[in-house]
Amino acid sequence: MKTELRKSVSRSADGPSAKRNLTRAELKPLLNEPEAGGITAEYAIAILTAAGFAGLLLAILQSDTVRAWLLAIVERALG
């Protein structure tokens, strides 16, 4: 797409080296990408999900029941 945009910008009636501003109608097909920003949104959702899962895991691991259970596993493994 960037190559197409550069080619379009450099073409004009005065020759290939003269540049001109493109109209909205000329730019729209070049910039009309339905998935533009999709990857960024996917990363944002993944990061928010990971942060939520980390918070939940932290809350679970700080509970007395789970702490006693983990301590018993470690003592059994070392003892």
Steps between C-alpha positions, in 0.01 A plus 500: 500500500777749584660434162169570327462822698850615407441422133172689505651803669791519257281477186368819350434671170838674521696177504608233747721732706233766568287443812143602575251458781254215461130556543296306755348295221849398385622421853195302615574180301863510610423541870183294524620199694231334712752344739706812563584507871370147552830363625534782752150431632579129531814578699304735727237234568769239570681732741180586687409132523848410629486778759158386618616139522811606693285695747269203549793264545660736752178519700465121500861438599481749789210317663583305816357173367712498186808620691465209748445256213813620315705493822391139563606401146843660546551342844400159365743537210789608724426281799 
